[in-house]
């Protein structure tokens, strides 16, 4: 693989070929240098010497010696072979919660804790790791505080020092440069460990591309991710910048209209001020001329005096006429009262006449009109015709006459006074009308004299000018108010345009930066694909060679391996009959999935062994090769592959678990592996 500096230079040259600006190239260079680092692994090789598991699944207390060599854990089912593999993984990596790969219920049901002790070879050194796991309510605790001894005096030399952290272990074993990228410890180890029944855990891992890239020095994904982050954060357009172009056009159009309207108003103001100056100059000239002529002023003064006197007399006349009207109304009321007395006397006579009964109360004969008149005229009783005593009639008559006479005298007195007042008011009214007539004649004479004066036209012009000046001043004020408002609006619009121009410029710069980063990402991605293509070509060749081990089962007629051209590390095994087997097929628990995983993992590990600076784990664990094989066709192929693993992976410590069954061949295994019986 090319060195880091060669890759950076290659990418920069590609950016320059895109005619990118120097500052943009500098930014891309900084992204590369800050995020493209080949991890430095302080350790070259990690293998395991010995593992001890206590209360771990079905293992009460089991020690397995692995001696850094290829080992087959051999024996019947349910004897703890797979548990030993899990104990190895737990001893090195602990237990991860809420991960796609985790360790479930490892403590024996009757126990409260488990313990593992691993003796590891790290390069030429012997490291010891002790890791515990305790029940803690419904969960677990303690596994994140292992004990690490980097210089043990014996295989069980567990120090009495304070416990370490997982990072301490990962750094000591040279795993931290990858683990720090947050891939997940079990995910990392899944490349080196095929565990039944989920053999395709690594193949189905969505981050396997970035992980493999990192292992093979194609770890440019971080630079792309940081470029995307910068685009979405630093160069993300604000709402103002998003709409700056459109709003700027609107604001500029508004500014133009305001400027045009302001120019119109200024011109209008200038015209008004010119007219106003002319009218004021003319008015000053007329006033100067009029000030030199006193006769007209005297006439005007006399005219005003007469108009005031006429107005006063007219007011007095209205009051006198009102008094006269009130007096006449009073007279009419008293005259009506006098007529009322006569009517009242007649009414009394009628009442008396009507008070005589219709029939005589003695004989019940009708009383006629002659009888009634006789009573009134002669004083005879209408019943008995005898004479009514005079005293009775006269007494009533005298009293009524006396009272009536007194009332008539009072009315006559009031009428006399009112008629006298009426005559007086009529005289005053005639006098007022006469005086008003005299004053009006005098006013007409004065007005005639004014009209015949030589300066009358000047006065009319003066009045006209004063009216015009007043109107022009109002117009000038109105125009000035609108000018002030438009100037304020124009200032605001100009300021807004400056802000929008700044936002538009920032938008332009951000868009250019974003486009440059997108170009950078495209070029880096292209470079990644070129590097991946080289790696995939190597992997394809390795896998094609490995296909030769499959002569009997599903892959007996396999022709070759083809990687997905769309990128990534998905592949397809091409079968002669056309029934091809893609690696992303959901066949994780089948023989297809197991063999696909074997092919890919073996090829990757072989290529990885050729790297000078990479993850130092040099183990390959294969659990239960014959797990769930429904046919005998694939069994010989898997046996051939398992027996070939030590030769295909000479740099690795291969550890397999094999069930003692008709499918396995202990003697053949013994030629390739040391056997650890279970």
Beta strands, then each sheet from edge to edge (+ up, - down):
strand 1: 46-56
strand 2: 59-65
strand 3: 71-75
strand 4: 113-122
strand 5: 125-136
strand 6: 139-141
strand 7: 147-149
strand 8: 193-194
strand 9: 558-563
strand 10: 571-575
strand 11: 581-582
strand 12: 619-623
strand 13: 653-659
strand 14: 674-677
sheet 1: 2+ 1- 4+ 5- 6+
sheet 2: 2+ 1- 4+ 5- 7+
sheet 3: 8+ 12+ 13+ 3+ 14+
sheet 4: 9+ 10- 11+
end
